[in-house]
């Protein structure tokens, strides 16, 4: 895969899957902008990448805020140049019984997971369309493919991300821009452990019974696929749903 220093933006890059993706892209020679609602977490990841010899910056941003997203991409543009690679990993997740989901909770999930993805896509595509080159990976979820008990709000937003990805692929495929979505199943991450502590999810040994590979996924598993999809080698791969799930979703 090419190690040219293309500009990569990773939302939700301050922890978990996003951090693994940002790290993998940086090690492949990309100049990485780590975007996250948690500014301290973004600073920490960017600092670690810089200490490892990479070019990286941290930008605090609420992806559900149109003005904040515009400012964040302007910072990236002013620092590194136009966005060439985008991975949208920022999301919120949780469990609420369907009849207990409030209107405000529903709207918050839509705002962060779906509208946030939409806003970041628009911001990046404005740069990519001019360059006639771009690589985008949206991080969706197996819940968006098959639903998940107690996650009606989350599943709906991730299903929306999958549909949005396919639409953008059709609209921008002739412009040298690819976009694919990666729906993980169960990934060992701070978000997963938080849900386990809250007794919303069972321990790892129970979860792995539903996974033919016999283990939980890792952020690195997702990052490795993203690195390929963001490379020059993946120029003929677009509009695809490529699961990282250990065989749990076929």
Secondary structure, DSSP 8 states (H G I E B T S, - for coil): ------EEEEETTTSHHHHHHHHHHHHTT-EEEEEES-HHHHHHHHHHHHHTT--EEEEE--TT-HHHHHHHHHHHHHHT-S--EEEE-------B-GGG--HHHHHHHIIIIIIHHHHHHHHHHHHHHHHT-EEEEEE--THHHH--TTBHHHHHHHHHHHHHHHHHHHHHGGGTEEEEEE-BSSB-SHHHHHHHHTTSS--HHHHGGG-TTSS-B-HHHHHHHHHHHTSGGGTT--S-B--BSTTS--
